[in-house]
Amino acid sequence: MATGIVGEFLDLKAETDADVLAMQCGDFYEFFADDAELVADELDLSISQKSSHGSSYPMAGVPLSELTPYVNALVERGYRVAVADQYETDGGDHAREIVRVVTPGTVLETSDDDARYLAAVVRDEAADSDADGPYGLALADVTTGRFLATTVDDGSDLRAELYRFDPAEVLPGPRVRNDDGLLGAVREDLSGRVTAFDAEAFATGRARHAVREQFGRETTDSVGLDSELAVRAAGAVLSYVEETGAGVLASMTRLTAYGADDRVDVDATTQRNLEITETMRGDADGSLFDTVDHTVTAAGGRLLREWLTRPRRDRETLAARLDAVEALASAALARDRIREVLDDAYDLERLASRTTSGSAGARELLSVRDTLALLPDLADAVAGTPLDDSPAAAVLDRVDRERAADLREELAEALAEDPPKAKTGGGLLKEGYDEELDELIGRHESVKSWLDGLAEREKRRHGLSHVTVDRNKTDGYYIQVGKSVADRVPEGYREIKTLKNSKRFVTDELAEKEREVLRLEEARGELEYELFEALRERVAERAELLQDAGRAIAELDALASLATHAARRDWSRPELTEERRLDVEAGRHPVVEGTTDFVPNDLRLDAERGFLIVTGPNMSGKSTYMRQAALIQLLAQAGSFVPARAAEVGLVDGIYTRVGALDELAQGRSTFMVEMQELSNILHSATEDSLVILDEVGRGTATYDGISIAWAATEYLHNEVRARTLFATHYHELTTLADHLPRVANVHVAVDERDGEVTFLRTVRDGPTNRSYGVHVADLAGVPDPVVSRADEVLDRLREEKAIEARGSRSAGDGDGTGSGAGEVPGGGAGDTQQVVFDLSSGSFAGGDGDEGAAGTGGSASEGSRNGAESGSMAAGSGERAETAETAAPAAADRLDPETRAVIEELSDVDVAETPPVELLSRVQEWQERLD
């Protein structure tokens, strides 16, 4: 069993559930045993060995002053790191205790400008086990003191909120902790750590007490937080922050309740599909945020990201933002001056948090001073300009500039202009700040002056050359004399060390002066640090003032950023209307317009025209057209100008998208399953006040299944949900719905086809298209010419409903077409051809010899069905094609048994356009069973 330092380390480690312990040992923080090997591997530290009780333990260490970057690096990798500091006992010995546990959600010093949230999630233990929600959610950013709490209705909303805030750490309540499905989904969505925390912290009584102690007894009522679940989550966050020793509770001065009534539901899927903060590849570059972000401060960037990921429905707030953006966009000189001033601002919200935690040094307080000094400059930049009466000026008016000026003046009078990084070595405060400190500094400087002149005095007094006076940790102060004159030193010199070319001596007078300077240095350091701590405490007491100023700077920066982009890209102010409509004139995609010559397009969605079926070729711009509609809606409800000549925007309660999905096989979900789950979420969540974007539905399954699902979803969205909807599809059968459903209209992306050459015009026009131009896209993608040519030939034959030769292959070196090959056609030899015709009614190819399916069925039949359907609607063409197929292969029809013939006759009589999808599916299943 380990004793001594290693034993103490292992005992402390056993007291905490942290992954790693850093224990102070003099001037170093040491890691031992498994922890040493872990940090050496993660942080590339060198390992040595420490012996204890006959055993040897791995050991690694970092200097006292360099612990923070190492701890932050471990936390960034998801570890929880306990820190044990050393202190002196009454008996003069040293002991250690854990003073802090640094976790992903409670790290204070981070180089990342993004918000860093700690979240807690709780669910009612008494709720029905089969019910999904509701959930209480609390989020705190310990680096800024921001604190939010809310209630969400179900797991889908919870995941959307967690995805939106992307917390670095999540604390699941007892009921949530036991829900493997939800917890697995949360882990799948987030990169942060999920940490099990004391279940008692989520108890109603304890949580409510913690919230009242932190924010005041009446706060929950005054901010409208009447949900017990939200209070329980908030209480758990407070308990965790206190238990980990972050020391930032004092910076959490405001509890903000937010709810669904004020926000637009933009779920995780939609955020990914619209590439709001990162592209589909996971890159920040090329996202909406990256495009419109011209902020010059870290806090401004955080706020702008929040506006984009959490758009609002509060008309008054949005109008104020738009007024401010309009004023800033039109006042270019004032805007540029504001941004120039803001460029010198530090992150006051984070500085406030560091002052309350006691981790801010003199340089951080100087940053507070310098940033507060910018407030008058910002006011001057606004005064006397068109901004004077705008909401931009009102942002600054929310700050108590008189109190801010008093604090700035106090810091200016106290702090040295170039203080050292160390807090205890002196040099932090100005001369004249404190009389007692000035006296100590004067005495210290006097002794230092005596020491500085000692060498010259000794040379003159004793006629010595090569004399220096210096100091080190081993010898203290000493007089160093060259060996050539060392035998001439006076009797009072006591030799303490011999070097190669010199000797070191000390005198009684020098020893006394050394003791005096050490006493003065210690007294000066203690008094100066005591005064500095008192100053920092006074700054911490005004954390709310700093947060107000920091938020005002952030808001002004975010508004100026939106105005800058609007001016550069010629964006226009959207008109927010009470009507349910989205009417865009010459709209553009906010990201794509900056990378290509963009073709603007109009869009109209309203009460009479609320569902647009968008058809056109692949790569023609259908997805861009629909995404730009969603992004224009989102930007308007973020309070931004929009990329359009003009836009009339009715506010929505949610934006839902379903765009091409990827397989999630690790979670046991195929592309089609993901597609159907996303569709299900939209059909359950969207309302008549929502905007829905569907980019293909049903493409992941057989053609008839896919058409039926798309058809039924269209009817349901139109008749039941009544959301404003854009639906891009290659199922041209759906375009006939515009003739039967009053709010459905067709639009298509135009194509110019001349002399066999196809040009995508990127222009959206009313009406349906009649072709998909898939073969042309294959050509553009570089598919080999023989394949493209053959595809063109097959497509022409299918359109004309003529027989197609199914070409076989020849064995290598077989010139006469005999032998077998991989492409051999059933029923024929290698190299033979066989006449077949596609029969739409049976969904298969019929061979020229009367054998149905000779050339294969399944996927090829489905694709043939889809391409054949392009020349007419499903309702108008199916019976005629069946007759054509029978005429083309009479031998096959003659040999059909009576039951099969009866099924074909029934199928020929079906009017697909008039048959409800569910009934159609039922009849298809019945026919399949009869044919089997």
Beta strands, then each sheet from edge to edge (+ up, - down):
strand 1: 20-25
strand 2: 28-32
strand 3: 48-52
strand 4: 55-63
strand 5: 81-88
strand 6: 94-102
strand 7: 117-123
strand 8: 135-141
strand 9: 146-152
strand 10: 169-172
strand 11: 193-194
strand 12: 256-257
strand 13: 265-266
strand 14: 467-472
strand 15: 476-482
strand 16: 494-498
strand 17: 502-506
strand 18: 575-577
strand 19: 582-587
strand 20: 601-605
strand 21: 611-615
strand 22: 646-650
strand 23: 654-658
strand 24: 690-695
strand 25: 724-728
strand 26: 744-754
strand 27: 757-766
strand 28: 804-807
strand 29: 833-839
strand 30: 844-847
sheet 1: 3+ 4- 2+ 1- 5- 6+
sheet 2: 11+ 10+ 7+ 8- 9+ 12+
sheet 3: 13+ 23+ 24+ 25+ 21+ 26+ 27-
sheet 4: 14+ 15- 17+ 16-
sheet 5: 18+ 22+ 19- 20+
sheet 6: 28+ 29- 30+
end
